[in-house]
Amino acid sequence: MYRYDSIDQRLVEQRVAQFRDQTQRFLAGQLSDDDFKSLRLRNGLYIQKHAPMLRVSIPYGLLSTAQVRVLARIAREYDRDFGHFTTRQNIQYNWPKLEQVPDILALLATVEMHAIQTSGNCIRNVTADHLAGVAPDELEDPRPWCEYIRQWATLHPEFSYLPRKFKIAVTGSPQDRAASRVHDIGLHLVRNAAGEVGFEVLVGGGLGRAPMIGHVIREFLPKQELLAYLEAILRVYNLEGRRDNIHKARIKILVKALGPQKFRELVEAEFAAARDIAPRYDAAEFERIRSFFASPHYESLLDENVEAGKSREFRNWYRQNTRKHKVTGYRAVFVSLKPPNSPPGDITAKQLDRVADLADRYSLGLVRATHDQNLLFADVRQSDLYALWQALLELDLATANIGTLTDMICCPGLDFCSLANARSIPIAAQLNERFDDLDHLYDLGEIQLKMSGCMNGCGHHSVGHIGILGVDKSGEEWYQITLGGSTGGADASLGEVIGPSVAYDEVVDTIERIINVYVAERHEEERFLDTFRRIGVAPFKARVYAPAHQAA
C-alpha cells in the first residue's frame, strides 16, 4: 500500500495543528458556528443528532494492520467502543467529544491517516473495487490511479469549494464492483482497438434526491491525459454548476440540464483550451506510486479441495464468503459485518484488534473495506481458510451471508443522523429476525437489499434490488419500497417505486410478500433481479397492496 513521504506527513500534521487551533478558538467563543462549520467539515466532522460524528478517510478502502489497531484504539478511548464502516470505504465514529477530535486526528496522523475532505463541497475519498489487484477478471489494478488522483485532489485550490460534494470511483474490471456508474465521475480501465489501456469516462451519476446513472462522455482517454481531463470536467462544473440551491447543485443536475452531448462538448473544449496549463503526466512519479502496489511475493501453491471433510457450516462459509483469487492456492475472504445481532457495518474495538491480528497472520498484514460495509482479507492461502474461519467464528465475524438478503446496506438512520426521517437499524434487525434461515437465504440467491433513512441515499436504496427509503408523514415513520435497482456493469439501473409507502410495522411483511412473489415466479437459477426485469413491477405491486385476507 502507499506509504507517506516526508511531504505527505508534514501536510497531515500541519492540518491537525490548524484544526486544533480552530477548535480551541471555537470553544473559546472566538469563532461563530457558521465560521467553524466550513472548517470542521473540511476535516470530516459533522454535528449529528446526539453528538459530533467524525468520518475518517480510508483511500480506496486499504488499511494496514497498524492503522486498524489505531482505529480500534480510537473506538475504545474516544467513542463508545465501536466504529461504523460506510459505503464509501471509510469509517465513522458517532460519539467523539468535540474538544477531543484534534487528539483523534493527531493519533491518526501517526499511522498515515486523516479525515481531510471526507465532507464538505470538495473531492471526497476516491474509491475502487475492493477486489482490486486480486480479481481474476481485472484488466489492470486501479489503485495506483486512485492514489494518483487522491494526491492531485487533496487541498486542490481550484476545487476546494465546488458547488457540491464530488465523488470519483475507479475500476479495472468489467464487473463494476465499485458502483462507478452512480458517482460524479466513474473511470473504467479499458483496452482500445490498438491494444492500449486507457479510461472510459462517465459523468453525472449519483444517488440522493435525484438518482441518476452516469453518462459516457469519453469512450477512450489515454492514461497520460487523466488529470488534465478531470480538471476540464471539474472546471466546467465549477463554472456552470448551480450554487443557489443545494438540492440542484450536484454535477448530475448540470449534466441533465445541459444534456450529455452539450456537457461533453464543453468539457472537450475546456480540455483543448487548457492544454498548456493542465497538469502533465509525470511518468517517474506515477511509477513511484505504482511501486507501492506491486504484487506481493506469493508462494507457489496448488489449488486445494478445501471443502473435503469439513463441516456443513464451513462449506457454507467458504461458498458464500470467499472468492476466487488470481493466484493459484489463494482465496479472497469477506469478513461479514452483518451478524443478525448487530447493525450492518458496525465493528467493536475488540473485533478490530483481532481483525488486525488475523490479517497479520493470514493476509499479508492488510485489510480492505468494501462498498457493502464489510471487510476483506484479499490474500489468504487456501490451507489457512479453515483456521481463519474458526477464528472469525469466535469473533461473530463469520456469518455466511455475503450476497444474500441479510448482507444488507443500512445507513445509521434516525437513531444517529439529524437528517434522517426514519429509523433504519431497527428495520434491519427485524429483517434479520424474519429471514434467519441460512438455507432459505441460499435458496433465494443473490438479493441486494439497501436501506436509507432519508432522501440523501447514504444506504444506496435507489440501486438496490430491493430498496427501502424512510420518509416522514406528519411526524410518523413510513417507508417507500423500490425494486429492480442495480450497480452492476453496463446494465446498472435505478429502482422502480412499487406504490404508496408503508408504515413502520408493515415493512418486514411487505418485504416477505415481495420475496414470495419472486419465489413463485422465478425460473430455475434466476436471480431476483432477473425475475423482476422479466415480469415487471405489476405482480409485486398486486401482492403488496392486496387486501389483507388475500396477502396472507
Protein Blocks (a to p, Z undefined) as FASTA:
>chain_A
ZZddfklmmmmmmmmmmmmmmmmmmmnopacfklmmmmmmmnopacdfkbccdddddeeh
iacfklmmmmmmmmmmmmgoiacddfkopacdfkbcfklmmmmmmmmmmnopafehkgcj
ddddddddfkgojamkbfbdfklmmmmmmmmmnopaklmmcfbdcdddddfbfblckomm
mcfbdcdddddfkopacddddehiaehjlgcddddfbfbdcfklmmmmmmmmmmmmmmmp
cckbmklmbfklmmmmnopklmmmmmmmmmmmmmmmgccddfklmmmmmmmmgccddddd
ddddfkgopafklmmmmmmmgccdfbghiacddddfbbfkbcehiacfklmmmmmmmmmm
mngopacddfkopacdfbbcfklmmmmmmmmmmnopaccfehiaklcccdebjmlmmkbm
bdfklmmmmmmmmmmcfklmmmnopadddddfbfnomnommmgfbacddddeehiacddd
dehiafehjlbccdddfbdcddfklmmmmmmmmmmmmmmmpcehiafklmmmmnommlmm
mmmmgcfklmZZ
